[in-house]
Amino acid sequence: MEHFCPKCQSSMIRIPANPYRYASGNNIYTSRATLIGKIPAVRYVCSRCGFVENWIDTKEDLEKIKKAFM
């Protein structure tokens, strides 16, 4: 599925998360124990204007975030 920039409608480039690199990238921590509750966020970057969005890839990870913060 292709994503389009909400600002300029150009295509977005997917930058995959790397869950194996500690403290790298955009992570959401659902626990005080950082190695246990780390959920990686996938970044999308606009190929024209540079706008950046973060997405959670799986419904399972999204449910973990809901449980931790709602």
ChimeraX attribute file (.defattr): number of C-alpha atoms within 10 A of each C-alpha:
attribute: neighborCount
match mode: 1-to-1
recipient: residues
	/A:1	3
	/A:2	7
	/A:3	14
	/A:4	16
	/A:5	20
	/A:6	12
	/A:7	11
	/A:8	13
	/A:9	13
	/A:10	16
	/A:11	16
	/A:12	22
	/A:13	17
	/A:14	17
	/A:15	13
	/A:16	14
	/A:17	19
	/A:18	14
	/A:19	15
	/A:20	9
	/A:21	9
	/A:22	11
	/A:23	12
	/A:24	11
	/A:25	16
	/A:26	17
	/A:27	20
	/A:28	15
	/A:29	17
	/A:30	18
	/A:31	12
	/A:32	9
	/A:33	9
	/A:34	14
	/A:35	12
	/A:36	10
	/A:37	17
	/A:38	20
	/A:39	22
	/A:40	24
	/A:41	22
	/A:42	18
	/A:43	18
	/A:44	21
	/A:45	20
	/A:46	21
	/A:47	16
	/A:48	13
	/A:49	13
	/A:50	15
	/A:51	14
	/A:52	14
	/A:53	15
	/A:54	15
	/A:55	15
	/A:56	17
	/A:57	14
	/A:58	10
	/A:59	9
	/A:60	10
	/A:61	18
	/A:62	14
	/A:63	10
	/A:64	14
	/A:65	19
	/A:66	11
	/A:67	10
	/A:68	12
	/A:69	7
	/A:70	5
